[in-house]
Amino acid sequence: MKEYIFRDPIHGNIAVKDETILRLIQSPEFQRLRRIRQLGTSFISYPGAEHTRFAHSLGVYHLMDRVLRHLVEHRVEIGEEEQAMARAAALLHDIGHGPFSHLFEKVTGMNHEAWVARIITSPESTVAHILAERDPAWPARVASFIRGLWEGRPFLKELIASQLDVDRMDYLLRDSRMCGVTYGQFDLERLIQTVTVVDDHIALTDKGITSAEEFLLARYFMYWNVYFHKATRSSEVLLELALRRAVALVRGGEQAALGFLPPALEPVLAGEELSLDQYVALDETDVLYAIKRWTAAPDPVLADLSGRFLHRRLFAGIRLDGGLDPEQEEGVRRALRAAGFDPDYYYQIDRAASATYQYYVAQDAGPTPIKILLSWTDPPELREVTEVSQVLRGIATQPVSRSFLFVPREAAERVRAAVMR
């Protein structure tokens, strides 16, 4: 086929030479990702953070292609079909995300990973048909590849989901650029040049220590300055509480109190099982339009929460060292009631671990810590990255706990007094 070029602000020209990949990009399921933001409500904090999961997914596909070509050039044997399937998996890895992604999952209970598998394997899906035309076994294989269940060579699925994967490489650079900050920048070229495969697992050569340091410092700084930004977290809390109120009204038989309910959202809020077509039709346009209409909802709680989100009247964040004990929590509820707020909808504790993306901590790295190849001895000498980097040892050996209690600004002083008592 004729080469198709996507102009990308992060990687420049992204070339697609595979007809299957181009058809996947043109499918309704993938095009829907144009209407799902990569960073949820971060546009509240960073006006440029309007980039989408569509652009990110193209970037991940591109980086998978680059890393595979680098490995093949350095004599790692990878079959053509393995490479093609890895590229398809990279492209489709986020295809199951709903509007506002992880926040929406918390409210509705819908799991994006389950939807990834369904979109890729369902006979009703355009994506599944395209993959099956390439190879009838591809829908199931690509789905298992993305979910980490593929039984083939481990390093291929590690390129999709590990502590050193092409997903993280793209989103750090993309999120950093689109937010207008420099925290997430690292030397991508050097990092790719030092990727290698040892015993069928991804590692970096010893020349990649500095690249690994840059990469992990970028994750650390982006986490604290972008992903756990207080205004972003506050806006997510507001949107979550508004959606929870809408769910409670619909499931409590008080749908009229919403005043307006988009058809795409009705089965979601009612807790009904969605068909594939219903899910693919759902995006952030529906949620934001509903929020806009709900500012005039007959229900005063829903109207107030929606208005606060829409007009950026964010909750205040009170810094906590940990959680609240039962006495403190009851004090918070009393303070909110005294200020005229329903405590069921006007406070939330938000912990650092609830942010979408996490920074690297060696003890929490699971089965895929970042390994540095020191020498090709028999067996090869490998070390976990914090063992060979003094720079990383201080930030990547212990998790940092941080929490905020979000409440209306009008009640913040009363609540703070109740917490500190």
N, C-alpha and C positions, 0 to 999 in steps of 0.2 A: 504494500500500500504506500501511498504518498505520505511523506513525513508530515505530521501535524505539530505545530509549535504553539505552546502556551507561553505568553510573556508573564513572568512572575517577578514581583518586587524583591524577592529574597534570592532566588537561584538564577535569575536571568531567563534564558530560553529553556523551557522544559519540552523536550522532543518526545513525541509518541510515534513509534514506528510499527506497533503491533495493533492489528485491526481489532482484536478482542479487547484490548485495553481502551481503545478509542470508543468502541461501542458501549463498554461499561460506563465510561465517563458520560456518554450521551443518554444513559438510561434515566428514567424518571426517579428511581430510587437514589441515584447518585446526584442528580441535579437538585434534588431537595436539600442537599447539604449547603447549597448557596444561601439557604434561608435559616441556617443554624450557625450562630456565632461560635467561634472557637473559644472565646473567653467569657461566655455568659454575660453577666452584668458589668464586666470590667469597663465598658464604655462609659459608665457612670463616673469612674475615676480617671480614665485615660480616654479622651475623645477619639483618638485614632484606633481604638481597639474594636473596630467594626469588622475585622477579618473573619472569614468563615471556615467551617470545617471542609468545605469544598477545596479552598485554596491550600489548606494544610494537607489534605489527603493527596493532592497533586504533588506537593513537596515531598511527602513521605515516599510516594512512588518513585520520584526522581532520585532521592537519596538511596533507596534500595537498589535502583539500577546502577548508580555510581559505585556503591560498595561492592556489589556483585562483580562488576567489571574489574574493579581493583583486585579482588580476590582471585579471579580467573587469571588475570595478568601475572599474579604472583603464585601461579601454579597450584591453586586450590581447585580440585576437580569438582565442578558443579555441572550437572546435566542441563541441557537446554530446557527441558520440561520443568525441572526443579526451579530454574531461574524464572521462567515464565510464570509459574504458580506463585513464587515469592513476590514477584512484582504485582500480580493481581491481588494478593493478600494485603500488600502494603497499601494499594489504592483503596481497598474496601474496608480497612480496619476500623473506621469510624462510622460506617454506614448505618449502624443501628441507633445512633444518638438521637434523642428527642429534643424538643425545644428547651433551651437552657440546661440541657444535658443532665448533669448530676443532681441539680436542684429539683428538676422535674421528676427524676426517679425517686427522690426522697418523699415527695408529696403523693405520687400516684402509685408507687411500688412497681412501676414498669422497669424492667432491667434491660439496659441497652445491649448487653452482651447476648442475651437471649434473642433480641431483635436482629442482631448481626447474623446469627445463625439462621433465623427464620427468613430474612430477606435474601440470604445467599442460597438457601436450599429449597424454599417453597416453590412448588410448580406454578404458583400464581405470579411469581416475581420475574420481571424482565431480566434482572441480573442473573438469576438461576438459569434461565433459558440461554443467555449468552455464554455462560460458563459451560453448560452442558453441551452446547454446539461445538465447543472446543474439545471437550472430553466429557463423556457422561459421568465420570467419577469426580470431576473438578468441583462441583458445588459442595459436596461433602468434604472433600480434601481441603479446599480453601477455607471453609468454615472451621474445620478442626485446626488448621494452621493458625488462624487468627486467635482462636481460643486457647492455644498452647497445648492442644491435645494431639497434634500431629506426631506420628511415631517415626518420622524420617529423621534426618540428621539434625541434631539439636541446634547447631549454630544458625541454621536458616530461620527457625522460629525465634531465636534470640535476637535476630536483627529486627523483628517486629515488636517483641515484648521482652525487655530485659533492662538492666540498669544502664546499658550502653546500646540503645537501639535507635533506629532512624526516626522513629516517632519523636523521641525527645530531642534529637538533633534538630529536627525541623521546628518543633514548636518553640524551643528556646530562642532560636534566631528570629522566627516570625513574630512571636509575641513581643520580644524586645523591640524589634524595628517598628511594629505597628503601634506599640504603646509610646514610642518616642523616648525610650530609655536605652542605656548602654549595658545594663547589668547582664543581659543574656547573651552577649556576644562572646564568641570563642573562635579559635582557628579551625574552621571546619575542614579546610584542605589538609592540614597537617594531621588532624584526627583521623580522617579517612585513610591517609597514607600509612598510618601506623596500625590500622586494624589488621588482625591476622586470625588464623584458626589454629587452635592447639587441642588435640584430642577431640575434635569435632565440636569445640566450644569457642565462642568469640573471646578474644583477648587483644591487648595492645602490646606492641613491642616496647622495649625499654626506651626507645626514642619517643614514645608517646606519653611519657609521664607528665611532661609539662602540658600537653594537650588535654590529658585527663584532668589535671588540676584546673585548667581553664574551664573545662566543661562542667565540672562539679561545683566550682565556685559560681559559675553562671547560674546553675540550678539553685544554689543556696541564696544568692542575691535576688533572683527573680521570685523565689518563694516568699521571702520576707517583704519585698518591695512592690510586687505585683500581685501574686496569687493570694497572699494573705493581707492585702491592703485593707485597711479598716473601712474605708468608704465602700469598697467592693463588697466586703463581707456584710456590711450594714444593708446595702441595697439587696443582696441576696436574701437576707433575713426578711426584709419587707415583702419581697416578691413571694417568698415561701409562705409567709403568714397569710398574705392575701389569697393565695391559691388554696391553702388549708381551709380558710374561711369559706371559700367557694365550694370546696368539696363537702364541708360539713352542712352547708345549706342545701346542696343538691341531694345528698344522701339522707338528709333529714326531712325531705319532702317539702322544702321551702325554696324551690327553684325560682319562684316569682320574686323573691327578695333580691335576686341578682339583677333583675331588670332586663338583662340581655345575656344570652348564652350562645356563642358561636356553635354551629352544628358540629364542627370538627372537635370541639372541646367537650361537648355534652356526654358522650360515652366514657370519656376519660375521667371526668369529674364524678360520674355516676358509678365508677368502678367496674364497668362492663369490659368484657374481653374484646379487644379490637381486632378487626380483620386486617389483613396486610394493606389493603387499599386505604382503610381508615388511618392507619398509622403513617403511611407514606404521605397522606394528605395533610398531616399535622406538622406545623412548624412554628417558628417564633412570631410570625405575622399574626397567627390566631391568638396567641397569648397576649401580645402587646395591644392588639385591638380590643380584646376583652378587658384588659386593665384600663384602657382609655375609657371604655363605655362604663365600667364599674365605678368610676369616680362619681357617677350620678346614680348608683345603685340605691334602691330603697333601704337596704341593710346598711346602717351607719358604720359598722365596723369594716365591712368590705369597702365601702365608699372611701373611708378615711385611709385605710391601708393602701388602696390603689392610688389615691391622690398623692400620698406621701412618696410612693415609688415614682409615679409619673413626673412629679415636679421636684424630685430630688430633695425632699424634706426627710433626710435620713435620721434613723435612730442614733442616739449617742452611744458610744462604746465605752463601757467601764472596764478597765483592765483588772483581771482576776489572776491570782497566782495559781489557782486550781479551779475546782468547781465550787458549788454552794452546799453547805450542810443544810439539813431539813429546816432548822430554825432560821437560817439566813433566807432560804427560799420562801418560807412563809412570810418573812419580813418584806421581801420584794413584792409579793402578791398583795400584802396589806397596803404598802406604799402606792402601788399602782391603782388599787381600788380607791384609795383616798384622793388620788389625782384625777379620778374619773375614767380610768381605763380598765377594760376587761383583761385580767391577768392571763386568760387563756390565749390571747392573741397579741399581747403587747410586751412580751419580753422573750428573749431567747439567749441561751448560752452558746457561744460559737467557739469551738476549740480549733487550735491550729491544725489538727489532724483532719478536720473536715474540709480544708481547702482542696481544690481539684487536683493540684499537682504537689508532690512532696519532694523535698531535697534528699540527697543521698546520705544514708546512715548505714555504716558497715554492718552493724548487728541486725538491721532490718532488711538487708539486701536480698534475703531469701536464697534461692538456688542459683541466682545469677549475679553475684558480686562482680565488680570490675577487677579483672586480673591483668597483671603486668608480666609479660614474658621476659625473664632476665637472661636466660640462655637456653639453647636447644640441646641440652644434655639429655641423657636417657635415665629417668624420665625428664621431660622439660622442667626447668625451674620457674615456677609461677608464684607470684605473691599478690595478695589482695592489695588494692591500690593504697590504702592508708598505711600499710606496712612499709611502703617505700617512699611515702610523701609526708614530710613533716608539715607542709603547708595544709594538707587535708586532715591531718590527725586531730586538730583542735575542733573542727566543725563537723566531721563525719563519723565520729566515734560515739557521740551521745546525742539522742534526740532532745530537742528543746521544746518545752511545754509552754504554751501561751494561750490564754483564753480571754474572750471579751463577753461581757454581759450587755446585750443591746436592749435599750429601752427608749421610749419617746423622750426627746430633749426636755419637754415640759416637766417630766417626772424624774429627770436624772438625779437631781440633788437629793430628793426624798429617797430614791432607791439607793444611791451611794451611801447615805447615812444608815439605811437599814442593813446594807452589806457590811459596813465597817464597824457596826455596833458590837 
